[in-house]
């Protein structure tokens, strides 16, 4: 091999080693780990507020912490849905379906009686414990 080829191979090897090192050193985000069925793993760290689950077709597609302000976009059956979290409450900020009931429900929190439900997108936004019960009952045929 020529000198330039050796240098190219060495640079590629160093970049690969650096990428592997960064993947091992950087903390893993529990919200981005998935099960084989495509559902998300429930976060293991303590939430600042409560863990809230976004359920689509009997599987959790997103967990978010109600105590952390942010915006999340999920894909439903019909369209994308943007969920906004602020001051311990959440609401559907934007959705491009034909119903808009979920968007018109307004802000909800842990104290709210009803979850946010979007029938066209087949999405329910509910606390994580209730979502776990709902999914386990659905998969057991009860």
BALOBA-1460 file (C-alpha; in Angstrom, 3 decimals):
// residues 142
<rec num="1" residu="x" x="0.000" y="0.000" z="0.000"/>
<rec num="2" residu="x" x="1.071" y="3.532" z="-0.709"/>
<rec num="3" residu="x" x="1.671" y="6.115" z="1.978"/>
<rec num="4" residu="x" x="-1.615" y="7.976" z="1.197"/>
<rec num="5" residu="x" x="-3.592" y="4.724" z="1.483"/>
<rec num="6" residu="x" x="-2.063" y="4.007" z="4.897"/>
<rec num="7" residu="x" x="-2.923" y="7.502" z="6.068"/>
<rec num="8" residu="x" x="-6.528" y="7.124" z="4.838"/>
<rec num="9" residu="x" x="-6.906" y="3.769" z="6.612"/>
<rec num="10" residu="x" x="-5.415" y="5.214" z="9.806"/>
<rec num="11" residu="x" x="-7.773" y="8.237" z="9.721"/>
<rec num="12" residu="x" x="-10.816" y="5.984" z="9.196"/>
<rec num="13" residu="x" x="-9.710" y="3.720" z="12.052"/>
<rec num="14" residu="x" x="-9.220" y="6.689" z="14.392"/>
<rec num="15" residu="x" x="-12.626" y="8.168" z="13.531"/>
<rec num="16" residu="x" x="-14.276" y="4.778" z="14.099"/>
<rec num="17" residu="x" x="-12.537" y="4.315" z="17.439"/>
<rec num="18" residu="x" x="-13.536" y="7.822" z="18.531"/>
<rec num="19" residu="x" x="-17.175" y="7.212" z="17.541"/>
<rec num="20" residu="x" x="-17.258" y="3.936" z="19.508"/>
<rec num="21" residu="x" x="-15.697" y="5.622" z="22.524"/>
<rec num="22" residu="x" x="-18.251" y="8.440" z="22.440"/>
<rec num="23" residu="x" x="-21.131" y="5.945" z="22.246"/>
<rec num="24" residu="x" x="-19.817" y="4.203" z="25.374"/>
<rec num="25" residu="x" x="-19.054" y="7.377" z="27.333"/>
<rec num="26" residu="x" x="-22.144" y="9.496" z="26.577"/>
<rec num="27" residu="x" x="-25.164" y="8.713" z="28.783"/>
<rec num="28" residu="x" x="-27.959" y="6.729" z="27.243"/>
<rec num="29" residu="x" x="-31.366" y="8.388" z="27.053"/>
<rec num="30" residu="x" x="-34.014" y="5.919" z="28.235"/>
<rec num="31" residu="x" x="-36.628" y="7.691" z="26.138"/>
<rec num="32" residu="x" x="-34.901" y="6.535" z="22.967"/>
<rec num="33" residu="x" x="-34.667" y="2.804" z="23.623"/>
<rec num="34" residu="x" x="-37.149" y="0.500" z="21.955"/>
<rec num="35" residu="x" x="-38.432" y="-3.035" z="22.471"/>
<rec num="36" residu="x" x="-38.488" y="-5.536" z="19.582"/>
<rec num="37" residu="x" x="-42.209" y="-4.816" z="19.009"/>
<rec num="38" residu="x" x="-41.439" y="-1.149" z="18.353"/>
<rec num="39" residu="x" x="-42.705" y="0.113" z="21.718"/>
<rec num="40" residu="x" x="-40.504" y="2.233" z="23.949"/>
<rec num="41" residu="x" x="-38.864" y="1.039" z="27.128"/>
<rec num="42" residu="x" x="-40.188" y="2.801" z="30.194"/>
<rec num="43" residu="x" x="-37.584" y="5.246" z="31.533"/>
<rec num="44" residu="x" x="-35.799" y="4.037" z="34.641"/>
<rec num="45" residu="x" x="-34.654" y="7.395" z="35.977"/>
<rec num="46" residu="x" x="-36.750" y="9.435" z="38.384"/>
<rec num="47" residu="x" x="-39.021" y="11.978" z="36.698"/>
<rec num="48" residu="x" x="-39.045" y="15.613" z="37.843"/>
<rec num="49" residu="x" x="-42.837" y="15.508" z="37.447"/>
<rec num="50" residu="x" x="-44.488" y="12.291" z="36.283"/>
<rec num="51" residu="x" x="-43.804" y="10.005" z="33.354"/>
<rec num="52" residu="x" x="-46.485" y="10.475" z="30.711"/>
<rec num="53" residu="x" x="-46.977" y="7.957" z="27.902"/>
<rec num="54" residu="x" x="-48.113" y="8.562" z="24.358"/>
<rec num="55" residu="x" x="-49.814" y="5.346" z="23.206"/>
<rec num="56" residu="x" x="-50.517" y="4.472" z="19.566"/>
<rec num="57" residu="x" x="-52.037" y="1.146" z="18.537"/>
<rec num="58" residu="x" x="-51.538" y="-0.414" z="21.970"/>
<rec num="59" residu="x" x="-47.839" y="0.446" z="22.204"/>
<rec num="60" residu="x" x="-46.022" y="3.342" z="23.813"/>
<rec num="61" residu="x" x="-44.349" y="5.499" z="21.185"/>
<rec num="62" residu="x" x="-43.089" y="8.187" z="23.577"/>
<rec num="63" residu="x" x="-42.550" y="8.821" z="27.265"/>
<rec num="64" residu="x" x="-42.069" y="12.373" z="28.459"/>
<rec num="65" residu="x" x="-41.479" y="13.923" z="31.862"/>
<rec num="66" residu="x" x="-44.284" y="16.322" z="32.809"/>
<rec num="67" residu="x" x="-41.804" y="18.270" z="34.930"/>
<rec num="68" residu="x" x="-39.580" y="19.131" z="31.978"/>
<rec num="69" residu="x" x="-40.814" y="21.771" z="29.536"/>
<rec num="70" residu="x" x="-40.486" y="20.754" z="25.907"/>
<rec num="71" residu="x" x="-42.099" y="19.927" z="22.616"/>
<rec num="72" residu="x" x="-42.477" y="16.447" z="21.125"/>
<rec num="73" residu="x" x="-43.616" y="15.332" z="17.689"/>
<rec num="74" residu="x" x="-45.146" y="11.866" z="17.196"/>
<rec num="75" residu="x" x="-46.591" y="10.160" z="14.146"/>
<rec num="76" residu="x" x="-50.166" y="8.903" z="14.345"/>
<rec num="77" residu="x" x="-52.341" y="6.984" z="11.895"/>
<rec num="78" residu="x" x="-53.355" y="10.112" z="9.976"/>
<rec num="79" residu="x" x="-50.808" y="12.823" z="10.734"/>
<rec num="80" residu="x" x="-48.086" y="14.125" z="12.992"/>
<rec num="81" residu="x" x="-49.019" y="15.468" z="16.398"/>
<rec num="82" residu="x" x="-47.025" y="18.090" z="18.307"/>
<rec num="83" residu="x" x="-47.291" y="17.875" z="22.093"/>
<rec num="84" residu="x" x="-46.187" y="20.831" z="24.209"/>
<rec num="85" residu="x" x="-45.220" y="20.458" z="27.880"/>
<rec num="86" residu="x" x="-44.970" y="23.474" z="30.181"/>
<rec num="87" residu="x" x="-45.211" y="23.977" z="33.942"/>
<rec num="88" residu="x" x="-46.354" y="20.413" z="34.689"/>
<rec num="89" residu="x" x="-49.132" y="20.413" z="32.082"/>
<rec num="90" residu="x" x="-49.332" y="19.318" z="28.457"/>
<rec num="91" residu="x" x="-51.549" y="19.792" z="25.420"/>
<rec num="92" residu="x" x="-51.703" y="19.062" z="21.712"/>
<rec num="93" residu="x" x="-50.154" y="22.137" z="20.163"/>
<rec num="94" residu="x" x="-50.656" y="21.095" z="16.555"/>
<rec num="95" residu="x" x="-52.210" y="18.229" z="14.638"/>
<rec num="96" residu="x" x="-53.179" y="17.904" z="10.982"/>
<rec num="97" residu="x" x="-56.105" y="15.513" z="11.235"/>
<rec num="98" residu="x" x="-59.739" y="16.171" z="10.406"/>
<rec num="99" residu="x" x="-61.118" y="16.111" z="13.951"/>
<rec num="100" residu="x" x="-59.083" y="18.476" z="16.211"/>
<rec num="101" residu="x" x="-60.845" y="17.221" z="19.347"/>
<rec num="102" residu="x" x="-57.480" y="16.457" z="20.960"/>
<rec num="103" residu="x" x="-56.235" y="19.975" z="20.247"/>
<rec num="104" residu="x" x="-59.475" y="21.494" z="21.554"/>
<rec num="105" residu="x" x="-59.172" y="19.587" z="24.870"/>
<rec num="106" residu="x" x="-56.670" y="22.203" z="26.015"/>
<rec num="107" residu="x" x="-54.098" y="21.786" z="28.747"/>
<rec num="108" residu="x" x="-54.216" y="18.761" z="31.053"/>
<rec num="109" residu="x" x="-52.124" y="17.719" z="34.040"/>
<rec num="110" residu="x" x="-51.754" y="14.871" z="36.495"/>
<rec num="111" residu="x" x="-54.907" y="16.095" z="38.266"/>
<rec num="112" residu="x" x="-57.019" y="15.971" z="35.098"/>
<rec num="113" residu="x" x="-59.770" y="13.396" z="34.951"/>
<rec num="114" residu="x" x="-59.651" y="12.709" z="31.210"/>
<rec num="115" residu="x" x="-56.622" y="11.808" z="29.102"/>
<rec num="116" residu="x" x="-56.022" y="13.447" z="25.741"/>
<rec num="117" residu="x" x="-57.441" y="11.178" z="23.030"/>
<rec num="118" residu="x" x="-57.067" y="11.561" z="19.261"/>
<rec num="119" residu="x" x="-59.323" y="9.030" z="17.538"/>
<rec num="120" residu="x" x="-58.179" y="9.667" z="13.945"/>
<rec num="121" residu="x" x="-54.535" y="9.182" z="14.942"/>
<rec num="122" residu="x" x="-55.327" y="6.385" z="17.441"/>
<rec num="123" residu="x" x="-53.294" y="8.199" z="20.109"/>
<rec num="124" residu="x" x="-53.905" y="8.412" z="23.858"/>
<rec num="125" residu="x" x="-51.765" y="10.642" z="26.101"/>
<rec num="126" residu="x" x="-52.001" y="9.290" z="29.632"/>
<rec num="127" residu="x" x="-49.864" y="8.742" z="32.724"/>
<rec num="128" residu="x" x="-47.345" y="5.923" z="32.364"/>
<rec num="129" residu="x" x="-48.845" y="3.674" z="35.056"/>
<rec num="130" residu="x" x="-52.291" y="3.761" z="33.456"/>
<rec num="131" residu="x" x="-50.721" y="3.169" z="30.041"/>
<rec num="132" residu="x" x="-48.888" y="0.101" z="31.370"/>
<rec num="133" residu="x" x="-52.160" y="-1.295" z="32.762"/>
<rec num="134" residu="x" x="-54.049" y="-0.498" z="29.567"/>
<rec num="135" residu="x" x="-51.459" y="-2.186" z="27.360"/>
<rec num="136" residu="x" x="-51.034" y="-5.254" z="29.585"/>
<rec num="137" residu="x" x="-54.808" y="-5.769" z="29.683"/>
<rec num="138" residu="x" x="-55.023" y="-5.326" z="25.910"/>
<rec num="139" residu="x" x="-52.297" y="-7.871" z="25.186"/>
<rec num="140" residu="x" x="-53.739" y="-10.429" z="27.614"/>
<rec num="141" residu="x" x="-57.119" y="-10.342" z="25.909"/>
<rec num="142" residu="x" x="-58.983" y="-9.085" z="29.023"/>
